Structures are given as structure tokens and as C-alpha cells.
Amino acid sequence: MDATIKSQLCNDIANIIKDYKGLNLDSKHVEKWINQFEDNEQEIVLRGTLHLFKNLYIQESIFNQWVSDVYYHLQKCSISNYSLLEYQINGESQKELNRKFIDTNQIINININKQSENIIYLDDFIFTGNRILNDIEKLLVKNPNFGTQSSHKIYIITLGWFSYGEYQLNKRLEKLAKNMGRKISFKIACYKKYKLYNNPNDFNKADVFTVHQNIPKNIKEYFTERLIGNQHLPIRERNQSEIAFKGFAYRDKFEEILIRYGIKILGMCNQSSLKPLGFSSFQPGFGATVFTYRNCPNNAPLVYWWGSLTETNTALQWYPLLPRTTYAT
């Protein structure tokens, strides 16, 4: 690709991700990542990545505004008797966000993990909703009297969600409370601009990476050979995305390239839970399109996060754009 255009695109991406995990990722880092792709693929990948990052890379400044907005909303709705929940089984995001909420709003006295009338569960994003469900279940199991004598409300507040994960989480939380005989109601809230769509029955509107109908036969066969039981391969015919891919004319080719290199990465390692488009039980992977300054989700395409900045192990010999905590040095 043209060297001037390449340099500009790498620089534009670097300016967006410069706060990622405090790693000071610069344009040379972005260029090292993109050089792993063939020359005729690089411009599409760079433009597609920049298109996503402009809207869906969530910088720390947005998190700071979010915790202020959450505090303002609680006051506006006269929700005063509340406790922050800190029951997250995996990861440190909840503890970090609770601390940011307390520090940014200069809160002196606040309850954490107290069985208050209102419980506030803060997290960055809802993907499948599994982690939140497990955390709430852990809360109820460890506190057998919680919600048995009086009613409680649990507010799950995130920056955003993927629609099917939010839908499933709502249903499963209601069922959990009912089966355990708890008087608990749930309310899930997020910013409107980060309500991403991924209804499995309508992938034309999907805000996630997926498979388009004209994808090469060998790639489609790769996925169909790995389907389990009643699984089917979701196929997208058109691009009607209203957020992630809106206005991006090269989505089909962009997705195809990322899938192909994801398959290549999987050929280096033995990770059955991983798919080319990220961690998932289903083919071709979750295909997450949102990224934050804290970490890249493992259900985003492998080309963005798999590997290490320095590792020489064959299984990790892919240079990541947004290295995850597990592999970054």
C-alpha cells in the first residue's frame, strides 16, 4: 500500500490507543502489527480498525465521565441507600471501577457488599452476561437470607452491552431469583450509543464481526466442519449495522481477512475454546467490536489481542495490536 497513507493510518490509530494499559503504543507499534498482513490487505485492515476505534475504543476519559454520570443518575432518582457490589469472580474490572466511582465523585463513606435495599453492580460491558450472572449467583448463595424477608433492587450499570447478552441476562437473572425464592428485581442500564446489536436471528444488523454469504468456500467449510450438535453458522447477507460498521464499504473483505488470519493463529496453538473471531462456544467466534483502555476483550478477533509483544513461544508468535494482560509483558 502507499507508504504515506499507511503512515497516516498507523498514526491515527496510535493516537486513539495511546492510553491503552499505559503501554504508550505508538505508530511504530501499529506498523509492526499491520506488517503481519499481506501488502494488499493492509489498507483495508487499517481503515476498518480505525473506523471501529473512532466510535468503539473507549478511552479512560469516557470511563471518568461515566462514573460521574452514574452518580448523578443515582442522585436524580433518589437512590441513596445503596451498596456497591464487589463479587466479581474473574478479573479486576469491578474493583477498579468501584474505586474510580468513589474517587471521581469524592465519596467519603460508602458501603461495599452490604445487604442494602439497593445494590449497584458496576462493570464496563455486557458481552454474553455470563460473568454477571455468576457473580449475582455467588452473592445469593453466600448470603442465603438476602432477599427472603424484604425486597431488594440490583442495578447493573455498564457503559454498554451487546443486545443478545443483555436480553439473556435479564431472563436468567429473573429465573435465578425466582428459583431461589428471593424478592429481588433487576434493572440494567447503559449509554444508548453503546447498545450494540447482535440478535442471532438477524445478523444483517449485527454490530459484531461475522460471516458474510460470499465468503470463500474453504473458510465456510472450516466453520461448518467444526459445528457441534444443533449449531448452525450465522450468515450475514447485507450490512445494516447502525453502529459498528455503519458507512464502512469494505466490511465483507475486512471480516474475511481477520477470519483468515484468526484461523492462521489457531494453527499455532491448541485452544479449542478460541475461535478466529474470539472466545465463544459457537463458530465463528463472538466477534466483539468494542475495546477499552483497560483491556481488549478475549471475545474480539484474535488478530487484535492474541500473542505477545516479546514472547518467542511458537503458540504466541503473533504480534498483538492490543495485548491482553494474560500475554503482555
C-alpha positions in Angstrom: 0.0 0.0 0.0 1.0 3.6 -0.4 3.6 4.4 2.3 2.2 7.9 3.0 -1.3 6.6 3.5 0.0 3.7 5.7 1.9 6.1 7.9 -1.1 8.3 8.4 -3.5 5.5 9.2 -1.0 4.0 11.7 -0.5 7.4 13.3 -4.3 7.9 13.5 -4.8 4.6 15.2 -1.9 5.1 17.6 -3.4 8.5 18.7 -6.6 6.7 19.7 -5.0 3.8 21.6 -2.2 5.8 23.2 -3.7 5.3 26.7 -4.1 1.5 26.3 -2.9 -0.1 29.6 -0.3 2.6 30.0 1.9 0.9 27.3 2.4 4.1 25.3 1.7 2.3 22.0 2.9 4.4 19.1 2.7 4.4 15.3 5.7 2.1 15.0 3.8 -0.4 17.2 0.8 -0.2 14.9 3.0 -0.6 11.8 4.7 -3.7 13.3 1.3 -5.2 13.8 -0.1 -4.4 10.3 3.1 -5.7 8.6 2.0 -9.2 9.5 -0.7 -8.9 6.8 -0.1 -9.1 3.1 0.6 -5.7 1.5 -2.7 -5.7 -0.5 -4.7 -6.4 2.7 -3.1 -3.7 5.0 -5.1 -0.7 3.9 -8.5 -2.4 4.4 -7.5 -3.7 7.8 -6.1 -0.3 8.9 -9.2 1.6 7.6 -11.6 -0.9 9.2 -9.8 -0.8 12.5 -9.7 3.0 12.5 -13.4 3.0 11.7 -14.2 0.9 14.7 -11.8 2.6 17.1 -13.2 6.1 16.3 -16.5 5.0 17.8 -15.9 1.9 19.9 -12.5 2.3 21.5 -13.4 3.6 25.0 -10.7 5.8 26.4 -10.2 6.4 30.1 -11.8 9.9 29.8 -15.1 8.3 28.8 -14.9 6.0 31.9 -14.3 9.0 34.1 -17.4 10.7 32.6 -19.4 7.6 33.0 -18.8 7.2 36.8 -19.8 10.8 37.2 -23.0 10.2 35.2 -23.8 7.1 37.2 -23.5 9.1 40.5 -25.7 11.9 39.1 -28.3 9.4 37.9 -28.5 7.8 41.3 -29.0 11.2 43.0 -31.5 12.2 40.4 -33.5 9.1 41.0 -33.2 9.5 44.8 -31.4 6.2 45.2 -29.4 6.8 48.3 -29.5 3.6 50.4 -27.2 1.6 48.2 -24.1 -0.6 48.4 -21.5 -1.3 45.7 -21.2 -5.0 44.8 -17.7 -6.4 44.6 -18.2 -10.1 44.0 -16.5 -10.4 40.6 -15.1 -13.9 40.3 -12.8 -13.3 37.4 -10.9 -10.1 36.6 -10.3 -6.8 38.3 -12.6 -4.5 36.4 -15.3 -4.3 39.0 -12.9 -3.4 41.8 -11.2 -0.8 39.6 -14.5 0.8 38.5 -15.8 0.9 42.1 -12.6 2.7 43.1 -12.9 5.1 40.2 -16.6 5.7 41.1 -15.6 6.5 44.7 -12.6 8.7 43.9 -14.0 10.6 41.0 -17.1 11.5 42.9 -15.2 12.1 46.2 -17.4 9.8 48.2 -16.3 9.5 51.8 -18.5 6.8 53.2 -19.9 4.1 51.1 -21.0 0.5 51.7 -19.4 -2.4 49.8 -21.0 -5.8 49.7 -23.6 -4.8 52.3 -27.1 -6.2 52.0 -28.7 -2.8 51.4 -32.0 -2.1 49.8 -30.3 -1.2 46.6 -27.2 -2.9 45.2 -25.1 -1.3 42.5 -23.1 -3.6 40.2 -20.7 -1.7 38.0 -18.9 -3.2 35.0 -17.6 -2.0 31.7 -19.6 -4.0 29.1 -22.1 -6.9 28.8 -21.0 -9.4 26.2 -22.7 -12.8 27.0 -23.7 -11.8 30.5 -22.3 -15.0 31.9 -19.9 -13.3 34.3 -22.5 -11.0 35.8 -24.9 -14.0 36.2 -22.2 -16.0 38.0 -21.4 -13.0 40.3 -25.0 -12.5 41.3 -25.5 -16.2 41.9 -22.4 -16.2 44.1 -23.9 -13.3 46.1 -27.2 -15.2 46.6 -25.5 -18.5 47.6 -23.2 -16.8 50.1 -26.0 -14.8 51.6 -28.9 -17.2 52.0 -31.2 -14.7 53.8 -30.6 -11.9 51.3 -33.9 -11.0 49.6 -36.0 -13.5 51.6 -37.6 -11.2 54.1 -37.7 -7.9 52.2 -37.5 -6.7 48.6 -34.2 -5.6 47.0 -33.2 -4.0 43.7 -29.9 -4.8 41.9 -28.9 -2.1 39.4 -26.4 -3.4 36.8 -24.8 -0.4 35.3 -22.4 -0.7 32.4 -21.0 1.6 29.7 -22.7 -0.6 27.0 -23.9 -4.0 26.0 -24.4 -6.4 23.2 -28.2 -6.8 22.9 -28.5 -10.6 23.0 -26.3 -10.8 26.0 -28.4 -8.2 27.8 -31.6 -10.0 26.8 -30.4 -13.3 28.0 -29.0 -11.9 31.2 -32.4 -10.3 32.1 -34.2 -13.6 31.6 -31.7 -15.7 33.5 -31.5 -13.3 36.5 -35.2 -13.3 36.9 -35.3 -17.1 36.7 -32.4 -17.3 39.3 -34.2 -15.1 41.8 -37.4 -17.0 41.4 -35.8 -20.4 41.7 -34.0 -19.3 44.9 -37.1 -17.7 46.4 -35.6 -14.2 46.5 -37.5 -10.9 46.4 -35.2 -9.2 44.0 -35.8 -7.1 40.9 -33.1 -6.2 38.4 -32.5 -3.1 36.3 -29.8 -3.0 33.6 -28.7 0.4 32.2 -26.0 1.7 29.9 -25.2 4.5 27.4 -27.5 4.5 24.4 -24.6 4.9 22.0 -23.0 1.7 23.2 -26.1 -0.5 22.8 -24.7 -2.9 20.2 -26.9 -5.3 18.3 -26.2 -9.0 17.9 -29.5 -10.8 17.7 -28.6 -14.2 16.3 -31.8 -14.2 14.2 -30.9 -11.1 12.3 -27.2 -10.9 11.6 -27.7 -8.3 8.8 -28.0 -5.7 11.5 -25.1 -7.2 13.6 -22.6 -4.9 15.3 -20.2 -7.8 15.6 -17.8 -9.5 13.2 -19.5 -12.4 11.5 -19.5 -14.4 8.2 -20.9 -12.9 5.0 -22.6 -15.0 2.4 -19.9 -14.5 -0.2 -17.0 -15.7 2.0 -14.7 -18.1 0.2 -15.8 -21.7 0.2 -12.8 -23.0 2.1 -13.4 -20.7 5.1 -17.1 -21.6 5.2 -16.1 -25.3 5.2 -13.7 -24.7 8.0 -16.5 -23.4 10.2 -19.2 -26.0 9.2 -16.8 -28.9 9.9 -16.5 -27.6 13.5 -20.2 -27.1 14.3 -21.4 -29.2 17.2 -24.8 -30.7 17.7 -27.6 -28.4 16.5 -25.3 -25.4 16.0 -25.5 -23.5 12.7 -23.3 -21.0 11.1 -24.8 -17.5 11.2 -24.6 -15.9 7.7 -24.9 -12.2 7.0 -26.3 -11.2 3.6 -26.1 -7.4 4.0 -24.5 -4.7 6.1 -27.3 -3.0 8.1 -25.2 -2.3 11.1 -26.2 1.0 12.7 -23.1 1.5 14.9 -20.0 -0.6 14.5 -19.9 -0.9 10.7 -22.2 1.8 9.6 -20.9 3.6 6.5 -17.9 1.2 6.1 -18.0 0.0 2.5 -15.4 -2.8 2.8 -16.8 -4.8 5.7 -17.0 -8.1 3.8 -13.3 -8.1 2.9 -12.3 -6.7 6.3 -14.1 -9.6 8.1 -12.7 -12.1 5.7 -9.1 -11.1 6.3 -9.5 -11.1 10.0 -11.1 -14.5 9.9 -8.4 -15.9 7.7 -5.6 -14.7 10.0 -7.5 -15.9 13.0 -7.5 -19.4 11.5 -3.8 -19.0 10.9 -3.2 -18.1 14.6 -5.3 -21.1 15.8 -2.9 -23.2 13.7 -0.1 -22.2 16.0 -1.8 -23.2 19.3 -4.2 -25.7 20.8 -7.1 -23.7 22.2 -10.4 -25.3 21.5 -12.4 -22.6 23.3 -11.0 -19.9 20.9 -12.4 -19.1 17.5 -11.0 -16.9 14.8 -13.4 -14.1 15.9 -12.7 -14.5 19.6 -13.6 -16.7 22.6 -17.0 -18.3 22.2 -18.8 -21.7 22.3 -20.0 -21.1 18.7 -18.4 -20.6 15.3 -17.0 -18.3 14.1 -16.5 -16.7 17.5 -18.2 -13.8 19.3 -16.7 -11.1 17.1 -16.7 -8.3 19.6 -16.2 -4.8 18.2 -15.7 -2.8 21.3 -12.3 -2.1 23.1 -11.3 -0.2 26.2 -8.2 1.4 27.5 -8.2 -1.2 30.3 -8.1 -4.3 28.2 -9.1 -5.9 24.9 -11.9 -8.5 25.4 -10.9 -12.0 24.6 -14.1 -12.4 22.5 -12.8 -9.9 20.0 -11.0 -11.2 16.8 -7.7 -12.9 17.7 -5.7 -10.7 15.4 -6.2 -7.8 17.8 -5.1 -9.4 21.1 -3.5 -12.9 20.7 0.2 -13.3 21.2 2.8 -11.2 23.0 5.0 -8.2 22.4 8.1 -10.2 23.2 7.2 -13.9 23.5 9.1 -16.4 21.3 6.9 -19.4 22.1 5.5 -20.6 18.8 2.0 -20.6 20.1 2.3 -16.9 20.8 4.2 -15.7 17.7 1.7 -13.2 16.6 2.4 -9.5 17.5 -0.9 -8.1 19.0 -2.2 -4.6 18.5 -3.9 -4.6 21.9 -2.1 -7.2 24.1 -4.2 -8.6 26.8 -3.0 -8.9 30.4 -2.5 -12.6 30.1 0.1 -12.4 27.4 1.5 -8.8 27.6 4.9 -8.4 29.2 
